[in-house]
Amino acid sequence: MRLKVFLKKEASHSELVSCVGWTTSDELYSCGDDHRILRWNLLTDETNQLAKLPDDVYPIDLHWYPRTAASQKKQSGGEIFALTSSDGKLHLVSKAGRLEKSVEAHRGAVLSTRWSYDGSALVTAGEDGQVKIWSRSGMLRSTLSQTGTPVYRVCWGPDSDHVLYTNSRELVIKPLQASAKPLSWLAHEGVVTAADWNPVNNLIVSGAEDCRYKIWDVYGRLVYNGPSHDYPITAVSWAPDGELFAVGSFNTLRLCDRAGWSHSLEKPRTGSVLNISWSGDGTQVAGACGNGHVLIAHVVERRLEWNNLVVLVTGRKEVEVSNVADDVIERLDFRDRIIKISLGFHYAVVVTTSQCYIYSDRNWNTPAIFDLREGSIRHVVQSRRQFVLVEASSLAVYSYDGRLVCAPRLPNQLRTDLLNASTLSLSDDTLAIRDHSDEKLVHLIETSTGKPVEGKPLVHRQEIVEIALDQEGKQRHIAVVDRNRDLYVAPTRSYGKLDKLMKLATMVESLSWNEEYNLLAAIQDGKYSVWFYPQSVFVDRELLATTCVVGVGLELGKGPRIVGYRGNHLEIRRADGCRVRAPVSPYPSTLHRLVGEGRWDDALRLCRFVKEDWAWACLAGMALSARRLEAAETAYAALNVIEKVQHLVYIRGLRVKEVRNAEMAAMSGRPDDGEAILIQSGMVFRAIMLNVELFNWERAIELAVKHKTHVDTVIAHRRKYLARLGKVETNKRFLQYSEANMKIDWEQIKAKMDMEYKEEGEGKVATTGAGRTKVSTAAH
């Protein structure tokens, strides 16, 4: 990937260009020290003067009113921009070039200004060291900060409730609340001249007179320290989707990945690039240059790989598709400029400014085409049967034949312009979205109906930073990584009373599901780990560690990320931008396929051939999930877990289906589900004994008293248990029966228990009143 730079032969401005800003992806405004405001039309390649500023007004910075805010509020007057100048004034200028309002903002030059994302406020920073908040109409609301040095750059946080500004060599994040303390840290060895805060990835990029650019998280921790340049950094700017950023310096324009490493380095002869602005679709960069030129660069040579296919964006409207298996090359031309492209699951999705093209890898000549409702697509996320297009204010799911599957109505607080690959995931039946306003929530949506799954979101105790849905199977699962970097897995639909989120690992930096089977890979503490059957945590947690394999011998360095997990290869991007492929055993995929096809005998033969504990552990978990007790016995026997083999033999000997299911639920760590199965089937005695066997005495006596049956049975087993341990009774609920000198007759109790088991086998279970159940001969 690189920037293709365009410069006019003659400079359009006669003096230094101080600022640039896009209205649409085809229209650009520029201001310079020649006091002129120029409008650039990229479709017609025309440039005309919009307005002439007074001779004593030297523009410094401009920022357009957010288009998303204008569309949401349906404001026709939203097409204005804020312009700052060296005389200390803040100007509000219309799109036609008419000066709407001017206010005295600072003593000395106003060095930076930015609209909030909702368009309700404006922040300015000046040479006098003050940071001020203004209303949309230009009324002063508050002075946020007073520093002793000029503030060269200011920008808003994602929710418009924090402001980032520079202070000499420091960066400062200041909440809008007057009582809140600011966060500041030493960012550079020289004066910080440029900074930008991206709302999508929540990262901060800064540049300074020490000739370096750096990336920070919102806690002031260094994420990436860029290489040293020959000259000071004069401008930095994030792309709207947060995947790229641009860095400007003297005769230098660098394109970087969000991780910090450089895609390309251009050396235009333009002097210092003083200001950088990205178009709304993230495909074009404009730069204000010191020699009077306005630099316009297009992002080209985006490269995507999937299986044997390589897709390369060779121009603004051209794509080249190569099949490395047979050396066939297809060239695709489009009417409009390409803004997004995605490749996966045997399909390529190409989005232009007006249409969406869907190509199958079997036919590159006749794509499915449909028109877009909006021309600003932010993201494309694919699954095996469908894909989702994320627009500036909405999203929609489409099938690969171009048919609209659903356009879900999202909660009002959910902003689609802040979604990215870490906070949005799609499978064949479910769409998962992490809520930005409350990061502990994940909204799960059925794509067939567009309605929430079970009518409520998934809730976690900690803020969630990354989510991913699996792609295989009928029971969908979601993996989440929280703020503590802990990895959890949960079913998207509730099955009984099981705790939704089950913890798999800690110190997880990145994760990815396999595209074909439910294998989960993660970067954990600088190494890659693969769980061959992560769902085992729901049936037998003790199997989980055995199903996980940790990769060795591969140097990943600091901050690696998984970019794909296809087939038997895990693709990882290191912090320096290098891609490495980690091999994964092909046998887990084969085992998943055999079990999915119901070929359990072949699965057993495969495990005997592999002779690895992870294979038997995976088979044991799969067999328990499918209630294949014979296969589970064989797998546990191979793992030498004798107690579970014996318990499975006992379960197989049970004649009543409900009792077997309850015992299986208890064995899988879900005793509440097992108890519910028994109570619903009228087997109160069994439910009581299940809790007795699990030493859940409180619940056992509660059930006995509630159903007025087998109270003496519970008391007898409790006393026997304490006598075996040599302890005395301390539980208040059981002490009342000891104080009442309740007599225990073991022969009578055993007789009642034998009668219960006999009638259970004969199916003589009665139901009484409003769903309450009891065994007919068990009244006590």
N, C-alpha and C positions, 0 to 999 in steps of 0.2 A: 504494500500500500504506500502511496506517495501523494504529494500535492503537485498538480499541474498548474503552474503559475502563468497568468496572463497579465501583461502590462501594455498600455498604449505606448505608441512611439513617442508621443509628446505628452508631457505632464499636463493634466487637466487643471491643476491648481498652480498658480504662480509662486506660491509660498508653501511652507511646511503644511502638511495635512495632519490635523490633530486628532480627529475622531471620525469613525464610520459607524453606520447602523443599518440593518436590514428592516424593511417594512414587510416584504414578502420574499420568497426565494428567488424572485426575478427582479426585485427593485431594491436599490441601495442608495443611501444618502451619505454625503461626506461634507465635512467642514474643515476649513483651513485658515491659516493666518492671512490669507488674501481677503478675508471677511466674506467669503461666498459660501452658500449652501448649494451643493450640486446634487441632482437626482440622476441616478444611473439606471437605465433600462437594459437588462441583459438580453431580453428577447430581441429587441431591435438594435442593440448595440449603440443606443443614443445616450448622450449626456447633455443635460441642459441646466441652466442656472435657475434655481428655485427662488432664492432671495439673496439680497445683499445686506450684510450687517453693517451697522455704523463703523466708522473707521477706528473708533476707540474700543471696539468690542473684538477681542480675540478668543474664539471658541476653544474650549479645552476638552470637554467630554459631552457625549449625547447618549440618550437611552430612550428607546421607543416604549410607549405604553404597552403592556403585555396583551397580546392578541387573545389569549385564553380568557383573561379577565374581561376584556371587552365583549367577547362572544357570550360568556356566561351571564353578564349583566345586561346584554343587549343594548349597549351604549353606542349610539351613532357617533358620539363625540370622542370615541376612544382612540382615534387616529391622531394622536399628538405625541410629541417627544419633548423630553426635558433636555435643555442645553445649558451648559455652564460656561462661564467666561472668566477672563482674567481680571475684570473689574469688580469681582465679588458678587455678581448677580446670577440668579437662577431664572432662566427663561422657559416658558411653555410655548411651543411653536406647533402650529397645525401642519397637517400633511401638505397643505397648499402653500406653506411658507409664511402664513400670517402669524405675527407675534400676538399670542393670546394674553400673556401676562409676564411681567418681570418683577422680581422681588430682590431686595437687598439681602443676600444670604450670609455672606462672610466678609470679614475684613481681609483683604487680599484676594487672591485667585480662588475660585471654587474648582478644586482639582478632580472631583469625581462625583457622580450621581447615579442612582439606581432606583427604578420603580420596584415596589414590593410585588410578589407574584400574584396577589389578588388585586393589584391595582389601587389599593386603598391609601397607600402612603408612598412617600418619596424620601430617600435619605441622601444627604449631601455631606461632603467632607472638604475642608478648606485648608488654605495655606496658614490660617490662624490656629490650626490644631483642633478645631471643633468639628463634631459630628452632630448633625441636626436632622430631625424628623419633621416632614412637612405633610400636609394633607394633599389630596389630589388636586385641589383648587389652588394650592400654593400658599396655604396658611401655616405658619409655624406651630408645630405641636409641642416639641420639646427639644432641648439640647441634651443629646444622649451622653456626650463625653467631651472633655476638654483636656487636650494633651499639650505638651510644650513644644512639639515639633509638627511640621506639616504632615497632613494625612493624605497620602498619595492615592490610595484606593480604598473603596468601601463597597460592600455587597451584602445581600440579605441571605439569611439561612433558609432552608427548605420550606419552613412553615411561616416565614415572615415574622417570626417572634424573636429572632436574634440578628445581630448585625456584626459582620466581620470588617475590621479596618486595620490599617497599618499604623505603626507607631515606631518610627526610626527603624531599628533592627528587629522589632517585635511584631507579632500578630496578636490581635485582641478580638475575642468573641464576647460581645456585650448583649445580655438579654434586655428586652425593652422594659421589663419591670424595674422600677426605680430602686427597689431594695435588693435586687439580685446582684451577686458579685460577678465581675467579669473574669474570663479566663484568658490569661496572656502567657506567652512563652517566647523565648529567644529563638527566632526562626533563621536568621542569616548573620553572617559576619559583616555584611554591609547594609546600607539602608534598603528596606523593602520598597520596591518601586511598583510592583504589580501583584495582584492576588485575585483569585476567583474561587467561588464556592458553588459546587454543582449540587442541585437539589435531588438528582436521581441517585447518584452513588454516595452522596453525603461526604465527599472528599474535597479538600482544599489544595489548590496549587498556588505557589508563590514564586516570585522572581525578585532578584535584588541586584545591588551594585557589586556583590561578590561574584557576579557572572554565573550564578547557578540558579536552577529552578528545583523546587522540592515539592513533594506531596505529603499532606498531613491528614490525619483523621480529625474528628471534631473534638477530641480530647487533647490535641496538641502533640500527638505521638507521630514521629517521623515514619512515613511509609516508604518513601523513595527519595534518594539524594541524587540529583542529576549531575551529569558531567559538567566540567568547567568550560565556559565559552570564552571567546577572545574579548568580548565586550560585555558590559552590563546588560541584564535582562530588562527590556523596556515594556513588554506586554505579555500577558498570558490569558488564555480564555478556554473554557471547557466547551465541547460540543453539547448540544441540548440533551442528547441521550446519555451523556456521561461516559461514553466508550473511548473518546479521543479528546485530546486538548492540543492547542497550538501555543508555541513559544516564539516571541519575537525579540530580535536584538539587531545590532548594526549589520546590515546586509545579510540578515539571517532569518529564516523562517523554518521552524522545526515542527514536525507532526509526531505526536507521542501517543502511545497507548495509555489507558487509564492506570496501568500498573507502573508507568513511568518510562519504560524503555522506548527508544526512538524508532518510528517507522521510516522516516525520511528526513533529510536535511537539505533545504534549498538555499541557494546563495544568490538571491536577486540583488541587482545593484540599485537599491532604493534608499540607501541611508538607513537610519534607525526605523524599525517598525514600531510606531508609538502607540498604536491601538489595534486590537484585533476583535473582529465580530464574526460570529457564525450565523449562517442562514438557518431558518427555523427547521429545515429538514436535515440539517447536519451534513450536507454534501458540499458546501462551499464556504470559503473563508475570505473575508475582506480585511485588508490591512491598510492603516493610515501611515504613509511613509514620509520620511523627513525631506525628501527631494521633490515633493509636490505630486508624486504618483499615488494612485489608489491601486493597491495590489489586489487582484482577484484570483483565487486558487480553487481548483476543483479536486476533490478526493477521488483518485482513480486507482486502478489496479488492486481493488479489493479482491482477495483470493479466498475461496471457500473450497473445502475438500470433503468428500463423503464417498466411502468405498473406493471405486475406481474412477470417480468423477472429480474433475477440477474445474471450477467456475471462476473466471477472471473477468472483472469489469475493466475493459480496455479503454473505454471512453465515456463521455457523459450519457450516450445513448446506445452503447455497444457492449455486448457480452460475448465472451468466448468460452465454449464448453468443450473440454477435452476428456476423452475416455482413455486412460493410460493403458487399459487392457488390450485395446485393439487400435490405438493411435488414431481414432476418429475424432475430428475437430468440427464442431458446429459453431457458426457465427450468427448471433441473434441481434437484430437491429430493432430499435423502438422509436416510436413517434415522439415521445416526450423524454425528459431527463429522468434517469434512474435515481431513486432516492433510497430504496432498501432492496436487499436480496437475501434469500435464505435457501439453504440446501439441506435436505435430509429426508429419510423415509421414502426414497425413490422419487421425490418431487423437488422441483425448484420453483420458488415463488419470487417473482420479480415485481416490484412495486415502482411505478413511475408517478409523476405528479398528478395524473388523472385516472390511471387504470391499474389493475392488478392482473398479471399474467401468471398462469399456472402450467408448468411443463412437467410431463412425465419423463422419466429417464428412458422410456421405451419409444417415445415419440417427441422429437424436438421441433416438429413442423407445424402442429396444430394445437396451440395452447388453449386452455379455457381462459376467457377474458371477461372481466366485469368492471364497471365504472365505480370509482370511489366516491363516497359521500363527502369526505374531506380530503384535501390534498396534502395533509401533513401526517403521514404515518410515522409513528415513533419506533415501533418494534413489530417484528414478525416472529411468532413462536409456533413451531410445528409439533405435531404428534403423528401417529401412524395413519389416522383416518381424516384428520382435520387440522386446521391451523387458525390462529387468532391474529387479527390485525389490531394493534393498539394505536388509536388516534389521539389527538390532543385532548379531547373531552369525552371520549367514549371508546368502546371496544366491541368487536364483533367476531364471531366464530364462523368459519366457512369450511365447506367440504372441498375436496380437491377437484370436483367438477364445477366449482364456482358458485355453488348454491349456499345461500345464507342459512346456517344452522340455528344460530340464536344471536340476539343482541341483548344481553342481560342488563336489567336495570340495576345499577350499582348504588350502594348507599351514598348519600349526599356528600359525606366527608371523604369519600374515596376519590383521589385524584389520579386519573390515568396517565397524566403527563409525568408522574414520578415513578412509574413502573419500569422495571428492567428485568433482565434474565434471572436475577436472584430473587425477585419478589413476585414473579409471575410464572406459573407452570401449567402445562396442558397435557391431558391424556385423552384417550378415546371417549371417555364419558364424563370427565370432570375437569373443571377449570379452578385453579387455586390462585388467590390473590392475597398478598400480605397487606394489611391495612396500614397506611402511612400515618394516619392520625393516632392510632393505637396499635403499636407494633407488636403487641401480644396476641393480636387477632389474625386469623387466616380465614378469608371468606372462601367457602367451597361451593361451587355452582355446578349443577347438572347441565351439561351442554345440550342435552336433548330437549329440555324445557326452559332453560335459562333461569331456573329458580334455585334458591339456596338448598344445599343438601341438608335434609332434616330440619330446615328452617332456622338454623343457628350456625354461627362460625365456630371454628376450632380455637380454643383459648389455651394459651401457655402461660406459665408463671413469669417467664422472662421475655424481654423483647427479642423478636425473631429477626435474623438478618438474612437468612437464605432458606428457600423452600424448593422442593422437587418432588414431582409425582412419578410413581412407577408407571411403566407402559404395558405391562403384561398381567394377565389374570383377570378374574371376575371381581375379586375383592381388592379394591384400590387402596394403596397405602401412600402416605406422604412422609417425606423425610424433611426435618427442619433443623437448622443450626441457630442457636440463640446467641445472645450477646456475650455469654460466658464461653462461647465456642464449644458447647456441648451438643452432641448429635442425638436426635430423638426420631423415632418412627411411630406413626399412628395410623390406624385405619381411617379412611375418610367417612365411613359410615359406622355407627355404633353396633357392636355385637355383644349384647349382654351388658354387664356392669364393669367390664374391663376398663382399667385406667387407660385413657386415650393415648397418652404419650409415654412411650417406653424408651429409656435411655440406652444408647448403643455405645457411645464413645465420648471422649473429651479432647480438647485441644484440636478441633477440626477446623481447617482453613478453607476447604472447598469440598464439594461432593457432586456426584453424578450417578444416575441410574443407567444401567445398560439399556440400549435401545430395543433389544429383543427379549431379554429375560430379566427377572427380578434379582439382578446382582447389583449390589450397591458399593460404589467406590468412594473413597474419601482421602484427602491429604490430612494426615494426622501426625502432629509433632514432627514435621519435616520428612515424613515417610508416607508412602501410599499404602492404604489398606483396602482390602476387598472382602465384603461379606457375601458369601456364596448363597446364603439363605437367611437374610435379616429377619424374616417373619418368624424365625424360630423363637424370637424373644416373646412371642405371644403364646407359644405352646409349651416351651421348656427353656427357661432363661439360661439354664446351665449348658445348653448346647451352643449358645451364641459365640462364646470365645473360641470354640473349636471350629465353627464355620468361617472364622475370620483368618485371612492370610495376610501377613505384612510383607511388603516387597523390600528386598535388600539389594545392595550393590548398585543403586541408581542415585546419583548425586542430583538432588532437586534444588538445593540452595534455599534462600530465604524467600518467602512469599510466592510459592508456586500455585498454579490454579489448574484444575481439570477442565479441559476444553471439549472433551468428547470421550465416550466409552461405547465403542462399536465392536461387535464380535468379540475377539479375544485380545483386543488391544486397547489400552488406556492411554489417551493422549494428554500430555501435561505441558503447560506453558510455564517455563521458569521465569524468574524475575528479570532476567536479561533478554527476554523475548524468544529464546530458543525453545523449539518444540522437541520434546522427547517422547518416545513411545515405550510404555511399560508392558511387557508381555504378561498375559494372564492365562492360566491353564484352560484348555478347551473343554475339559471334562465337566465342570459345573454347568455349562450351557447345555451339554448333551444330557446331563442328568435332569435338568429342568424340562427339556424337550420330551424325554421318555416319560417322565411323570405326568406331564401335561397331556400326553397321548394315552395315558392309562396303562402303559407297558411296565408294570411293576417288576415282573420277572427279569426283563432286560435291565431295569435300573439296578436290581440286586446284582446281576452279573457284572455290570459296569463297576459297581463299588468293590466287588471282589477282585476285579482286574486292577483297579487303581491302587487299592490297599493303602488308602490314606484316611486318617481319622476324620478330616473335614468332610469326606464323601459320605461316610457313615452318619455323621452328625446331621448333614443336610437331609439324607434319606430319612433319618429318624424324625426330624421336624416335619418333613413333607408328609410322612405316613401318619403322624399324629393329627395333622391338619385335615387329612382326607379320611381319618378313622380307619386306616388300614393297619390293624393291630398286629397281624402276622409279620408284615414288613418292618414295623416299628420294633417288634421283639428281636428280629434278626439284627437290626441296626444297633440296638442297645447292647445286644450280646457281643457284637464285634467291638464295641467300645468298652466292653467289660464293665458295664454298669448293671450289676446283677440285681440290685434292689428294684430297679425299674422294670427289668425283665420279669421278675416275680410279680410285681404289681400288675403288669400287663396281662400275665397269665391269669391272675385273679379276675381282672376286668373281663377277659374273654370268657371266663366261666360263669359270669352273671347272665341270667336268663332274661331279665327284663331290660328292654331297650333304654327306657328312661334312666334306670339305675346306671347302666353302662355310660350313657352320655354325661350323667352327673359326675361319675368318677373320672371320666376323661377331662371334664372341665376343671375338676379339683386338681388333677395331675398337671394340667396346663397352667396352674396358678390362678384359676378363676373359681374359687370356692363359692362365691356369691352366686355365680351363674349356675353352678351345680345344685346349690340349695334351691334356687328359683325353679329349676326343672323338676325337682322332686316335689316341692310344695304344689306346683301347678298340676302335677300328676296325682296328687292326693296321697303321696307317700311321706307323711309327716315323720313317721318313725325313722325312715331312712335319712331324712333331712337332719333330724336330731343326731343320729349316729354319725353322720358325715362330720358334723361339728365336733363330736366327741373324739373321733379319730384324729381330727386336726388340732385337738386340745383347745378348741375355741369354746371354752366353758361358758362364758357369758351368753353367747348366742344360743348355745344348746339349752341352757336352763330357761332362757327367754322363750324359745319355741315350745318347750315342754309346758311351761305355765300358760302360755297363750292358748295352746290347743288342748290344755288339760289332759295331758297324756304323757306317761313315761317320765314323770318327775323323779320317781324313785330310781329309775334306771340311770339318769344323769347323776344323781347324788351318789349312787353306788360306784359308778366309774370314777367320779371325782375323788372319793375317799380312797379307792384302790390306787389311783394315780399318786396321791399325796403320800400314802403309806410306802409306796415303792421308792419315792424320793426321800423319805424320812422327814417330811415337813408337816407343819400344822396348818389348819385352815385359817386364812386371813381375809378371804373375800366376804364382804358383808352379806351379799346375796345368799351365799351358801351357809354362812354362819347362822342365819335364822333357822335353818333346818336342823343344824346341830343343837341349837338351844331348845328346839322343840322335841329333842330326843327321837327324831324320826328313825324308826327301825328299818334295817335293810335285810331283806330276805333274798339271798342270791338265787336260791332254787326257784322262787316265784318269779324273779326277774328273768332268769334264763328261760323259764317256761313261756313267759309272755313274749320274749324276743323270738323264741322258736316259732311261736304261733304267728308272729308278724311275718317272719320270713316265709312260712308255709303259705299264708294267705296272699302274700305278695306274689309268690310263684303261681298261685291259682288265679291271680287277677282279681281278687275280692277286695277292691279298694272303693270306698264310698265317698261321695262328695256331699257336703252339707253347707247350706246357706251362703249365698252371696260370694261364691268362690272359695269359702273356707273349707278345708278338707281335713279328714281324719280317717284312720283305719277303723273299720267297724268294730273290732273286738279289742281295741286298744284303749278304751276309756279308762281313766284312772281317777 
